[in-house]
Amino acid sequence: QVQLVESGGGLVEAGGSLRLSCVASGDIFRINAMGWYRQAPRKQRELAAAITSVGTITYADSVTGRFTISRDNAKNAAYLQMNSLKPEDPAVHYCAADENGLLVMDYWGKGTLVTVSS
């Protein structure tokens, strides 16, 4: 099994920045892609960004140009740098990981809340 723990959420003013971190533990050899999903109130969970083990990156249109995903395999960690945060960005952000690189996620963290004040 793989455990994912997120950190870095919080309250930020519109236009500000936050950096989310996710650390994996357990059977980390199983992990291929790591990604960040977000779920706003009364909305479905959606992909924000993901990065595979070979560095292929995917961004949602809504975050392209504002968010940057990165990964440090030596630390078993993934990061999401969020800049130019907007009032519509507040959500619980979840770290996720898959075993095959196809972004069908097998493992999920418990989430970290990002709130943006306008």
Number of C-alpha atoms within 10 A of each C-alpha: 10 18 17 22 18 24 17 15 18 14 15 18 14 17 14 14 17 18 16 21 21 26 18 23 14 10 10 16 11 14 21 18 26 29 28 27 19 22 19 16 9 6 9 9 15 14 20 23 23 27 22 21 15 9 11 10 16 17 19 14 10 11 17 12 12 14 20 19 22 18 21 10 12 6 11 15 18 26 22 23 14 19 17 16 23 18 14 13 19 20 20 18 26 26 30 30 29 20 19 15 18 10 19 12 18 15 17 20 19 13 22 21 18 20 20 19 15 11
